[in-house]
Amino acid sequence: MVKVIASSVRKGNVLDVDGKLYVVLTAANFHPGKGTPVTQVDMRRIVDGVKVSERWRTTEQVERAFVEDVNFQYLYEDGEGFHFMNPSSYDQVVVDVETMGDQKAFLQEGMTCVLSMHEGIALALQLPRHVTLEIAETEPVVKGQTASSSYKPAILSNGVRTLVPPHINAGTRVVIATEDVSYVERAKD
C-alpha cells in the first residue's frame, strides 16, 4: 500500500480504508474562505458495491491500494457484462455493469481502455479522454446567431445529451470529452 495525500485522490483510484478496498467515483477539493480545505470523496466498496462518502482534510494521508493499470480492448456486451481483451496476452476480462457505471454509453467496439486490475479483478475503467460521435438531433441553426459563447442542446448517437455550438447540425460528427460530456471540436474525419 502507498500513502498519498487526500487532495491527490482522483476518480478511478483504489483506496484501502480500514482494510477494505474502495474505488473512487468522484473526488473534489473544497477550499472554504475560513477553515481547513477538505477533499470530498464518493467511493464504492468493491466487495459488495455499497456506496460511501468520505471527507478528509486535503493534507491527510490515505492508503492507495496497489492496482495495475493495463490497456484492454473493448470487444462486446452480453448478459455477463462487458468483455475486454488484453491485446498482448489475449486474456479476456468481464467487467460488470455496476463497475462500468454511466461510462458504458461511450464504449465503442475496438476502443482501447485502461482497466485498473487488482488480483485479476477489474476494479475501475478509464475511457479515452475524447470520443468521436455523431449528433443525432439538435435545434436548427438560427440566422444571425454568433458562434461566440452561445450553445444549444444536442443528443448524441449514444443517447447522451450535451451542448454544442450553434453551427453544428444533426448528422455532424463531433469530438466529445468523456469526463464531463462537453463538446471539444468538430471531427476531422
N, CA, C and O of each residue as an XYZ file, in Angstrom:
756
protein
N       0.839     -1.185      0.000
C       0.000      0.000      0.000
C       0.887      1.252      0.000
O       1.985      1.259      0.556
N       0.383      2.293     -0.631
C       1.105      3.547     -0.736
C       0.262      4.640     -0.097
O      -0.935      4.743     -0.366
N       0.879      5.448      0.742
C       0.148      6.559      1.357
C       0.283      7.790      0.464
O       1.380      8.148      0.036
N      -0.863      8.434      0.192
C      -0.887      9.653     -0.609
C      -1.725     10.691      0.129
O      -2.532     10.342      0.991
N      -1.535     11.960     -0.206
C      -2.364     12.982      0.435
C      -3.740     12.983     -0.211
O      -3.877     12.689     -1.398
N      -4.751     13.311      0.569
C      -6.138     13.222      0.116
C      -6.416     14.083     -1.099
O      -7.232     13.704     -1.939
N      -5.763     15.232     -1.220
C      -6.037     16.128     -2.359
C      -5.586     15.546     -3.694
O      -6.007     16.030     -4.745
N      -4.732     14.510     -3.675
C      -4.270     13.906     -4.928
C      -5.145     12.741     -5.388
O      -4.877     12.153     -6.436
N      -6.184     12.396     -4.626
C      -7.072     11.291     -4.988
C      -7.920     11.702     -6.190
O      -8.461     12.808     -6.220
N      -8.036     10.817     -7.178
C      -8.792     11.088     -8.399
C      -9.787      9.969     -8.675
O      -9.691      8.884     -8.101
N     -10.741     10.242     -9.557
C     -11.726      9.254     -9.977
C     -10.999      8.040    -10.552
O     -10.067      8.187    -11.344
N     -11.427      6.836    -10.151
C     -10.817      5.608    -10.641
C      -9.727      5.059     -9.731
O      -9.345      3.897     -9.869
N      -9.213      5.874     -8.794
C      -8.208      5.380     -7.844
C      -8.842      4.332     -6.931
O     -10.052      4.347     -6.704
N      -8.023      3.427     -6.412
C      -8.493      2.428     -5.458
C      -7.838      2.715     -4.116
O      -6.614      2.792     -4.013
N      -8.667      2.872     -3.088
C      -8.177      3.197     -1.754
C      -8.440      2.050     -0.797
O      -9.412      1.310     -0.948
N      -7.557      1.908      0.199
C      -7.733      0.939      1.266
C      -8.138      1.727      2.508
O      -7.316      2.420      3.107
N      -9.408      1.616      2.891
C      -9.910      2.323      4.068
C     -10.351      1.274      5.081
O     -11.279      0.509      4.819
N      -9.697      1.235      6.223
C      -9.994      0.263      7.288
C      -9.948     -1.174      6.786
O     -10.782     -1.990      7.177
N      -8.983     -1.497      5.924
C      -8.804     -2.863      5.449
C      -9.737     -3.289      4.327
O      -9.691     -4.441      3.896
N     -10.580     -2.386      3.845
C     -11.492     -2.704      2.735
C     -11.118     -1.850      1.529
O     -10.714     -0.697      1.673
N     -11.260     -2.437      0.327
C     -10.918     -1.717     -0.894
C     -12.125     -0.955     -1.415
O     -13.239     -1.477     -1.448
N     -11.889      0.294     -1.825
C     -12.925      1.156     -2.389
C     -12.410      1.743     -3.697
O     -11.233      2.086     -3.806
N     -13.285      1.859     -4.684
C     -12.927      2.553     -5.919
C     -13.569      3.936     -5.857
O     -14.737      4.068     -5.493
N     -12.809      4.955     -6.210
C     -13.265      6.349     -6.127
C     -14.161      6.663     -7.320
O     -13.760      6.495     -8.472
N     -15.380      7.122     -7.031
C     -16.328      7.514     -8.071
C     -16.192      8.998     -8.402
O     -16.173      9.376     -9.574
N     -16.099      9.834     -7.378
C     -15.869     11.267     -7.579
C     -14.964     11.766     -6.458
O     -15.001     11.254     -5.339
N     -14.157     12.763     -6.772
C     -13.290     13.390     -5.771
C     -13.241     14.876     -6.061
O     -12.965     15.287     -7.188
N     -13.509     15.685     -5.044
C     -13.490     17.139     -5.227
C     -12.824     17.794     -4.030
O     -13.056     17.402     -2.887
N     -11.994     18.796     -4.300
C     -11.331     19.559     -3.248
C     -12.102     20.848     -3.016
O     -12.417     21.568     -3.963
N     -12.410     21.142     -1.741
C     -13.119     22.362     -1.387
C     -12.217     23.238     -0.533
O     -11.619     22.770      0.436
N     -12.122     24.514     -0.898
C     -11.301     25.474     -0.170
C     -12.210     26.593      0.336
O     -12.385     27.603     -0.347
N     -12.786     26.424      1.519
C     -13.676     27.472      2.041
C     -12.876     28.724      2.421
O     -11.667     28.657      2.647
N     -13.564     29.853      2.485
C     -12.898     31.094      2.864
C     -12.272     30.995      4.246
O     -11.145     31.443      4.459
N     -13.001     30.413      5.178
C     -12.474     30.178      6.524
C     -12.420     28.673      6.735
O     -13.217     27.929      6.162
N     -11.509     28.241      7.534
C     -11.453     26.817      7.858
C     -10.446     26.055      7.020
O      -9.702     26.623      6.221
N     -10.451     24.772      7.229
C      -9.485     23.888      6.585
C      -9.995     23.400      5.236
O     -11.163     23.026      5.128
N      -9.142     23.395      4.190
C      -9.554     22.808      2.912
C      -9.800     21.309      3.086
O      -9.059     20.639      3.805
N     -10.827     20.786      2.437
C     -11.167     19.365      2.564
C     -11.331     18.731      1.190
O     -11.573     19.414      0.195
N     -11.194     17.412      1.158
C     -11.428     16.624     -0.046
C     -12.649     15.756      0.210
O     -12.665     14.958      1.147
N     -13.669     15.911     -0.623
C     -14.898     15.121     -0.535
C     -14.789     13.996     -1.560
O     -14.612     14.255     -2.751
N     -14.895     12.746     -1.101
C     -14.720     11.584     -1.979
C     -15.943     10.673     -1.877
O     -16.333     10.264     -0.784
N     -16.542     10.362     -3.024
C     -17.600      9.351     -3.093
C     -16.953      8.083     -3.620
O     -16.279      8.100     -4.650
N     -17.166      6.960     -2.891
C     -16.498      5.706     -3.236
C     -17.502      4.560     -3.251
O     -18.586      4.652     -2.675
N     -17.112      3.468     -3.931
C     -17.913      2.240     -3.925
C     -17.044      1.129     -3.386
O     -15.938      0.899     -3.875
N     -17.555      0.425     -2.356
C     -16.827     -0.702     -1.782
C     -16.829     -1.825     -2.812
O     -17.879     -2.187     -3.343
N     -15.657     -2.369     -3.091
C     -15.515     -3.358     -4.155
C     -16.197     -4.670     -3.806
O     -16.777     -5.314     -4.680
N     -16.140     -5.072     -2.560
C     -16.677     -6.376     -2.155
C     -18.181     -6.486     -2.402
O     -18.648     -7.467     -2.980
N     -18.939     -5.473     -1.961
C     -20.396     -5.584     -2.034
C     -21.085     -4.443     -2.788
O     -22.311     -4.440     -2.900
N     -20.326     -3.481     -3.303
C     -20.925     -2.413     -4.104
C     -21.573     -1.285     -3.325
O     -22.216     -0.422     -3.923
N     -21.422     -1.264     -1.990
C     -22.031     -0.217     -1.167
C     -21.312      1.104     -1.433
O     -20.082      1.157     -1.451
N     -22.096      2.182     -1.641
C     -21.503      3.498     -1.882
C     -21.316      4.231     -0.565
O     -22.193      4.221      0.298
N     -20.155      4.869     -0.423
C     -19.781      5.555      0.803
C     -19.247      6.934      0.429
O     -18.626      7.110     -0.619
N     -19.497      7.905      1.299
C     -18.970      9.247      1.101
C     -18.045      9.571      2.266
O     -18.416      9.384      3.425
N     -16.846     10.055      1.968
C     -15.863     10.394      2.996
C     -15.382     11.814      2.782
O     -15.403     12.329      1.664
N     -14.944     12.446      3.872
C     -14.381     13.793      3.798
C     -13.106     13.805      4.624
O     -13.114     13.466      5.807
N     -11.999     14.204      3.980
C     -10.715     14.285      4.657
C     -10.133     15.683      4.486
O     -10.442     16.380      3.520
N      -9.286     16.088      5.436
C      -8.507     17.303      5.218
C      -7.592     17.034      4.032
O      -7.117     15.910      3.866
N      -7.337     18.043      3.203
C      -6.562     17.825      1.975
C      -5.150     17.331      2.239
O      -4.548     16.702      1.368
N      -4.605     17.602      3.425
C      -3.241     17.162      3.734
C      -3.206     15.814      4.448
O      -2.127     15.291      4.726
N      -4.367     15.250      4.746
C      -4.431     13.965      5.446
C      -3.931     12.837      4.527
O      -4.106     12.882      3.309
N      -3.306     11.828      5.147
C      -2.782     10.692      4.378
C      -3.844      9.604      4.239
O      -4.495      9.242      5.219
N      -4.021      9.078      3.016
C      -4.925      7.942      2.777
C      -4.118      6.857      2.073
O      -3.150      7.147      1.371
N      -4.525      5.606      2.267
C      -3.793      4.496      1.663
C      -4.363      4.154      0.301
O      -5.554      3.875      0.160
N      -3.502      4.180     -0.693
C      -3.900      3.830     -2.054
C      -3.460      2.395     -2.307
O      -2.287      2.065     -2.133
N      -4.392      1.545     -2.715
C      -4.091      0.127     -2.946
C      -3.291     -0.030     -4.231
O      -3.420      0.771     -5.157
N      -2.464     -1.069     -4.276
C      -1.676     -1.324     -5.475
C      -2.561     -1.941     -6.539
O      -3.058     -3.056     -6.380
N      -2.752     -1.220     -7.605
C      -3.502     -1.739     -8.746
C      -2.637     -1.564     -9.977
O      -1.813     -0.654    -10.065
N      -2.847     -2.451    -10.911
C      -2.084     -2.394    -12.147
C      -3.001     -1.845    -13.234
O      -4.072     -2.395    -13.488
N      -2.578     -0.764    -13.868
C      -3.348     -0.201    -14.976
C      -2.878     -0.870    -16.259
O      -1.714     -0.760    -16.645
N      -3.818     -1.575    -16.923
C      -3.483     -2.350    -18.115
C      -4.384     -1.912    -19.264
O      -5.583     -1.706    -19.076
N      -3.803     -1.769    -20.457
C      -4.599     -1.445    -21.637
C      -5.381     -2.672    -22.081
O      -4.814     -3.752    -22.243
N      -6.679     -2.506    -22.278
C      -7.541     -3.566    -22.771
C      -8.352     -3.036    -23.939
O      -8.628     -1.839    -24.025
N      -8.728     -3.928    -24.831
C      -9.554     -3.552    -25.981
C     -10.978     -4.034    -25.730
O     -11.193     -5.189    -25.364
N     -11.955     -3.139    -25.930
C     -13.358     -3.494    -25.713
C     -13.835     -4.375    -26.856
O     -13.626     -4.053    -28.026
N     -14.484     -5.503    -26.512
C     -14.983     -6.431    -27.519
C     -16.494     -6.314    -27.706
O     -16.959     -5.906    -28.770
N     -17.270     -6.676    -26.661
C     -18.724     -6.688    -26.787
C     -19.372     -6.732    -25.411
O     -18.701     -6.897    -24.393
N     -20.713     -6.579    -25.405
C     -21.502     -6.648    -24.177
C     -22.506     -7.783    -24.313
O     -23.097     -7.969    -25.376
N     -22.699     -8.542    -23.236
C     -23.744     -9.573    -23.213
C     -24.341     -9.634    -21.803
O     -24.150     -8.705    -21.019
N     -25.049    -10.697    -21.471
C     -25.683    -10.835    -20.170
C     -24.704    -10.869    -19.005
O     -25.050    -10.462    -17.896
N     -23.499    -11.343    -19.240
C     -22.470    -11.402    -18.186
C     -21.942    -10.025    -17.836
O     -21.683     -9.733    -16.669
N     -21.782     -9.178    -18.843
C     -21.216     -7.848    -18.643
C     -20.512     -7.384    -19.899
O     -20.903     -7.730    -21.013
N     -19.471     -6.597    -19.705
C     -18.704     -6.024    -20.812
C     -17.392     -6.773    -20.943
O     -16.640     -6.889    -19.975
N     -17.112     -7.282    -22.134
C     -15.942     -8.122    -22.367
C     -14.797     -7.293    -22.951
O     -14.972     -6.556    -23.922
N     -13.615     -7.435    -22.329
C     -12.408     -6.745    -22.760
C     -11.310     -7.773    -22.978
O     -11.298     -8.820    -22.331
N     -10.374     -7.474    -23.900
C      -9.268     -8.384    -24.174
C      -7.944     -7.635    -24.054
O      -7.807     -6.505    -24.524
N      -6.977     -8.285    -23.417
C      -5.627     -7.739    -23.341
C      -4.959     -8.033    -24.685
O      -4.756     -9.203    -25.012
N      -4.607     -7.005    -25.483
C      -4.063     -7.250    -26.820
C      -2.702     -7.950    -26.836
O      -2.335     -8.536    -27.854
N      -1.951     -7.903    -25.743
C      -0.644     -8.556    -25.749
C      -0.721    -10.021    -25.336
O       0.022    -10.846    -25.869
N      -1.617    -10.368    -24.383
C      -1.697    -11.751    -23.919
C      -2.976    -12.458    -24.371
O      -3.109    -13.667    -24.184
N      -3.906    -11.729    -24.955
C      -5.213    -12.238    -25.399
C      -6.077    -12.753    -24.257
O      -7.050    -13.468    -24.496
N      -5.734    -12.395    -22.999
C      -6.590    -12.733    -21.861
C      -7.846    -11.874    -21.931
O      -7.793    -10.701    -22.300
N      -8.993    -12.488    -21.563
C     -10.239    -11.733    -21.572
C     -10.721    -11.502    -20.151
O     -10.555    -12.354    -19.279
N     -11.325    -10.329    -19.925
C     -11.845     -9.932    -18.632
C     -13.273     -9.453    -18.837
O     -13.577     -8.773    -19.817
N     -14.149     -9.814    -17.901
C     -15.531     -9.335    -17.939
C     -15.701     -8.291    -16.849
O     -15.379     -8.536    -15.686
N     -16.210     -7.122    -17.231
C     -16.463     -6.035    -16.292
C     -17.972     -5.937    -16.103
O     -18.718     -5.845    -17.077
N     -18.426     -5.957    -14.833
C     -19.866     -5.921    -14.592
C     -20.436     -4.521    -14.815
O     -19.702     -3.535    -14.863
N     -21.758     -4.460    -14.949
C     -22.459     -3.211    -15.266
C     -22.233     -2.166    -14.184
O     -22.099     -0.981    -14.488
N     -22.188     -2.590    -12.923
C     -22.011     -1.654    -11.815
C     -20.650     -0.971    -11.870
O     -20.544      0.224    -11.595
N     -19.605     -1.726    -12.225
C     -18.266     -1.152    -12.335
C     -18.208     -0.164    -13.498
O     -17.533      0.862    -13.408
N     -18.912     -0.469    -14.587
C     -18.921      0.413    -15.757
C     -19.591      1.739    -15.453
O     -19.107      2.790    -15.871
N     -20.703      1.699    -14.728
C     -21.438      2.923    -14.425
C     -21.961      3.585    -15.688
O     -22.331      2.906    -16.646
N     -21.990      4.912    -15.689
C     -22.527      5.645    -16.833
C     -21.521      5.791    -17.977
O     -21.828      6.404    -18.999
N     -20.326      5.232    -17.807
C     -19.316      5.296    -18.868
C     -19.659      4.376    -20.037
O     -19.124      4.537    -21.135
N     -20.549      3.415    -19.803
C     -20.866      2.431    -20.849
C     -21.419      3.076    -22.113
O     -21.299      2.504    -23.196
N     -22.022      4.251    -21.995
C     -22.586      4.932    -23.162
C     -21.511      5.302    -24.183
O     -21.807      5.443    -25.370
N     -20.272      5.460    -23.732
C     -19.205      5.900    -24.626
C     -18.375      4.756    -25.201
O     -17.500      4.997    -26.033
N     -18.628      3.514    -24.778
C     -17.850      2.381    -25.291
C     -18.130      2.161    -26.767
O     -19.280      2.198    -27.206
N     -17.076      1.935    -27.521
C     -17.191      1.626    -28.936
C     -16.351      0.387    -29.206
O     -15.276      0.218    -28.630
N     -16.844     -0.477    -30.084
C     -16.149     -1.721    -30.383
C     -14.723     -1.441    -30.849
O     -14.499     -0.608    -31.727
N     -13.757     -2.149    -30.250
C     -12.357     -1.984    -30.610
C     -11.648     -0.863    -29.865
O     -10.444     -0.670    -30.039
N     -12.380     -0.120    -29.035
C     -11.804      1.005    -28.286
C     -10.809      0.483    -27.250
O     -11.072     -0.519    -26.584
N      -9.669      1.159    -27.113
C      -8.683      0.797    -26.099
C      -8.964      1.588    -24.830
O      -9.003      2.818    -24.851
N      -9.160      0.873    -23.720
C      -9.435      1.481    -22.421
C      -8.380      0.991    -21.431
O      -7.701     -0.006    -21.677
N      -8.253      1.696    -20.323
C      -7.331      1.283    -19.265
C      -8.161      0.696    -18.129
O      -9.013      1.378    -17.558
N      -7.911     -0.570    -17.802
C      -8.591     -1.213    -16.684
C      -7.634     -1.266    -15.503
O      -6.475     -1.659    -15.642
N      -8.131     -0.867    -14.342
C      -7.349     -0.973    -13.111
C      -7.606     -2.362    -12.539
O      -8.713     -2.664    -12.094
N      -6.576     -3.207    -12.554
C      -6.703     -4.600    -12.139
C      -6.074     -4.795    -10.759
O      -4.988     -4.289    -10.477
N      -6.785     -5.544     -9.902
C      -6.276     -5.907     -8.581
C      -6.555     -7.385     -8.389
O      -7.710     -7.791     -8.265
N      -5.500     -8.194     -8.363
C      -5.600     -9.646     -8.203
C      -6.545    -10.260     -9.236
O      -7.381    -11.100     -8.903
N      -6.402     -9.831    -10.501
C      -7.175    -10.406    -11.604
C      -8.591     -9.900    -11.740
O      -9.327    -10.382    -12.601
N      -9.003     -8.946    -10.922
C     -10.359     -8.410    -10.977
C     -10.302     -6.962    -11.443
O      -9.493     -6.173    -10.953
N     -11.167     -6.618    -12.395
C     -11.239     -5.238    -12.885
C     -12.006     -4.400    -11.876
O     -13.175     -4.666    -11.598
N     -11.341     -3.378    -11.325
C     -11.951     -2.534    -10.310
C     -12.504     -1.243    -10.889
O     -13.537     -0.751    -10.435
N     -11.839     -0.703    -11.868
C     -12.256      0.572    -12.442
C     -11.828      0.627    -13.906
O     -10.948     -0.114    -14.344
N     -12.471      1.516    -14.643
C     -12.223      1.657    -16.073
C     -11.957      3.117    -16.386
O     -12.657      4.003    -15.894
N     -10.946      3.367    -17.204
C     -10.681      4.720    -17.693
C     -10.857      4.713    -19.203
O     -10.153      4.003    -19.923
N     -11.805      5.512    -19.669
C     -12.043      5.645    -21.104
C     -11.000      6.577    -21.700
O     -10.336      7.313    -20.970
N     -10.849      6.553    -23.030
C     -10.012      7.585    -23.659
C     -10.586      8.967    -23.328
O     -11.787      9.095    -23.089
N      -9.754      9.981    -23.312
C     -10.226     11.324    -22.942
C     -11.281     11.851    -23.895
O     -12.199     12.553    -23.472
N     -11.164     11.520    -25.191
C     -12.107     12.022    -26.187
C     -12.652     10.880    -27.039
O     -11.931      9.931    -27.347
N     -13.923     10.973    -27.419
C     -14.522     10.029    -28.358
C     -15.213     10.831    -29.461
O     -15.634     11.969    -29.251
N     -15.320     10.214    -30.639
C     -15.996     10.860    -31.761
C     -17.366     10.229    -31.919
O     -17.487      9.013    -32.066
N     -18.395     11.060    -31.889
C     -19.774     10.597    -32.017
C     -20.520     11.497    -32.994
O     -20.081     12.605    -33.305
N     -21.650     11.001    -33.468
C     -22.480     11.773    -34.392
C     -23.610     12.435    -33.619
O     -24.129     11.871    -32.656
N     -23.987     13.635    -34.047
C     -25.124     14.330    -33.448
C     -26.394     13.701    -34.014
O     -26.606     13.728    -35.226
N     -27.240     13.135    -33.156
C     -28.490     12.508    -33.600
C     -29.555     13.561    -33.857
O     -30.245     13.522    -34.876
N     -29.688     14.505    -32.928
C     -30.649     15.582    -33.151
C     -30.241     16.824    -32.385
O     -29.633     16.753    -31.317
N     -30.594     17.972    -32.963
C     -30.331     19.265    -32.339
C     -31.252     20.295    -32.964
O     -31.898     20.027    -33.977
N     -31.311     21.455    -32.367
C     -32.149     22.520    -32.908
C     -31.537     23.046    -34.201
O     -30.318     23.000    -34.366
N     -32.369     23.550    -35.130
C     -31.809     24.093    -36.373
C     -31.029     25.380    -36.117
O     -31.191     26.028    -35.083
N     -30.188     25.731    -37.072
C     -29.380     26.943    -36.969
C     -30.287     28.163    -37.072
O     -31.175     28.214    -37.923
N     -30.060     29.136    -36.210
C     -30.815     30.387    -36.251
C     -29.928     31.444    -36.890
O     -28.813     31.686    -36.427
N     -30.423     32.082    -37.966
C     -29.615     33.095    -38.660
C     -29.323     34.261    -37.738
O     -30.169     34.675    -36.946
N     -28.109     34.784    -37.854
C     -27.724     35.934    -37.055
C     -27.148     35.560    -35.696
O     -26.632     36.420    -34.982
N     -27.232     34.292    -35.338
C     -26.694     33.867    -34.047
C     -25.174     33.732    -34.180
O     -24.686     33.076    -35.100
N     -24.444     34.339    -33.280
C     -22.988     34.275    -33.371
C     -22.476     32.997    -32.720
O     -23.158     32.380    -31.902
N     -21.283     32.621    -33.095
C     -20.691     31.379    -32.567
C     -19.864     31.638    -31.318
O     -19.056     30.796    -30.924
N     -20.058     32.801    -30.688
C     -19.210     33.153    -29.548
C     -19.426     32.211    -28.370
O     -18.796     31.155    -28.308
N     -20.285     32.563    -27.453
C     -20.422     31.744    -26.249
C     -21.787     31.089    -26.131
O     -22.091     30.494    -25.097
N     -22.615     31.180    -27.158
C     -23.939     30.560    -27.069
C     -23.865     29.109    -27.540
O     -23.265     28.808    -28.573
N     -24.469     28.236    -26.785
C     -24.500     26.820    -27.127
C     -25.945     26.364    -27.161
O     -26.804     26.964    -26.514
N     -26.222     25.293    -27.920
C     -27.572     24.755    -27.983
C     -27.533     23.281    -27.582
O     -26.514     22.616    -27.768
N     -28.639     22.764    -27.033
C     -28.663     21.356    -26.626
C     -28.655     20.422    -27.833
O     -29.188     20.750    -28.894
N     -28.041     19.255    -27.651
C     -27.992     18.244    -28.714
C     -27.995     16.867    -28.076
O     -27.573     16.697    -26.932
N     -28.480     15.881    -28.834
C     -28.456     14.484    -28.388
C     -27.490     13.737    -29.294
O     -27.602     13.782    -30.519
N     -26.539     13.047    -28.668
C     -25.526     12.291    -29.415
C     -26.095     10.952    -29.882
O     -27.168     10.539    -29.443
N     -25.373     10.281    -30.772
C     -25.821      8.990    -31.313
C     -25.925      7.909    -30.233
O     -26.608      6.905    -30.441
N     -25.260      8.093    -29.080
C     -25.362      7.124    -27.990
C     -26.468      7.483    -27.000
O     -26.629      6.802    -25.987
N     -27.241      8.551    -27.279
C     -28.361      8.935    -26.426
C     -28.014      9.928    -25.329
O     -28.897     10.334    -24.573
N     -26.767     10.326    -25.222
C     -26.331     11.254    -24.178
C     -26.563     12.691    -24.651
O     -26.349     13.017    -25.819
N     -27.003     13.540    -23.721
C     -27.236     14.961    -24.033
C     -25.973     15.772    -23.779
O     -25.218     15.495    -22.848
N     -25.756     16.783    -24.627
C     -24.621     17.697    -24.485
C     -25.005     19.049    -25.054
O     -26.114     19.227    -25.557
N     -24.091     19.997    -24.975
C     -24.285     21.315    -25.577
C     -23.255     21.494    -26.692
O     -22.080     21.167    -26.524
N     -23.713     22.022    -27.840
C     -22.831     22.230    -28.990
C     -22.982     23.659    -29.500
O     -23.990     24.311    -29.226
N     -21.980     24.155    -30.245
C     -22.101     25.495    -30.829
C     -23.256     25.556    -31.833
O     -23.689     24.522    -32.342
N     -23.752     26.756    -32.118
C     -24.910     26.895    -32.996
C     -24.707     26.380    -34.424
O     -25.678     25.989    -35.071
N     -23.467     26.372    -34.931
C     -23.240     25.953    -36.322
C     -23.255     24.435    -36.518
O     -23.174     23.976    -37.657
N     -23.355     23.653    -35.463
C     -23.368     22.185    -35.559
C     -24.789     21.709    -35.834
O     -25.729     22.094    -35.139
N     -24.938     20.860    -36.867
C     -26.250     20.328    -37.250
C     -26.334     18.832    -36.963
O     -25.324     18.189    -36.677
N     -27.545     18.284    -37.042
C     -27.732     16.837    -36.897
C     -26.960     16.142    -38.012
O     -26.945     16.610    -39.151
N     -26.310     15.009    -37.675
C     -25.529     14.263    -38.654
C     -24.053     14.627    -38.645
O     -23.244     13.916    -39.241
N     -23.686     15.711    -37.988
C     -22.288     16.133    -37.892
C     -21.574     15.270    -36.860
O     -22.109     14.997    -35.786
N     -20.349     14.839    -37.201
C     -19.543     14.073    -36.249
C     -18.719     15.050    -35.424
O     -18.056     15.933    -35.968
N     -18.767     14.880    -34.086
C     -18.068     15.783    -33.181
C     -17.222     14.999    -32.189
O     -17.479     13.824    -31.930
N     -16.215     15.657    -31.639
C     -15.357     15.072    -30.609
C     -15.904     15.534    -29.257
O     -16.115     16.726    -29.033
N     -16.128     14.565    -28.357
C     -16.706     14.831    -27.042
C     -15.712     14.393    -25.966
O     -15.089     13.338    -26.088
N     -15.562     15.199    -24.917
C     -14.732     14.828    -23.765
C     -15.535     13.861    -22.901
O     -16.641     14.194    -22.478
N     -15.004     12.673    -22.631
C     -15.748     11.656    -21.876
C     -15.904     12.013    -20.410
O     -16.848     11.557    -19.766
N     -15.007     12.812    -19.870
C     -15.057     13.111    -18.434
C     -16.290     13.924    -18.054
O     -16.958     13.618    -17.066
N     -16.594     14.961    -18.838
C     -17.723     15.824    -18.487
C     -18.753     15.972    -19.614
O     -19.623     16.839    -19.532
N     -18.673     15.158    -20.645
C     -19.604     15.142    -21.782
C     -19.694     16.524    -22.435
O     -20.782     16.978    -22.790
N     -18.562     17.179    -22.591
C     -18.563     18.502    -23.211
C     -18.039     18.431    -24.645
O     -17.235     17.563    -24.985
N     -18.508     19.354    -25.469
C     -18.088     19.470    -26.862
C     -16.641     19.951    -26.907
O     -16.276     20.888    -26.197
N     -15.806     19.308    -27.748
C     -14.415     19.711    -27.907
C     -14.232     20.405    -29.250
O     -13.783     21.549    -29.317
N     -14.591     19.684    -30.335
C     -14.432     20.228    -31.671
C     -15.196     19.367    -32.670
O     -15.664     18.276    -32.343
N     -15.310     19.870    -33.880
C     -15.899     19.083    -34.976
C     -14.865     18.033    -35.386
O     -13.672     18.324    -35.461
N     -15.334     16.808    -35.652
C     -14.412     15.719    -36.009
C     -13.752     16.026    -37.348
O     -14.373     16.619    -38.230
N     -12.499     15.622    -37.497
C     -11.743     15.905    -38.709
C     -11.793     14.759    -39.712
O     -11.000     14.736    -40.653
N     -12.699     13.818    -39.533
C     -12.766     12.687    -40.476
C     -13.889     12.838    -41.465
O     -14.078     11.975    -42.321
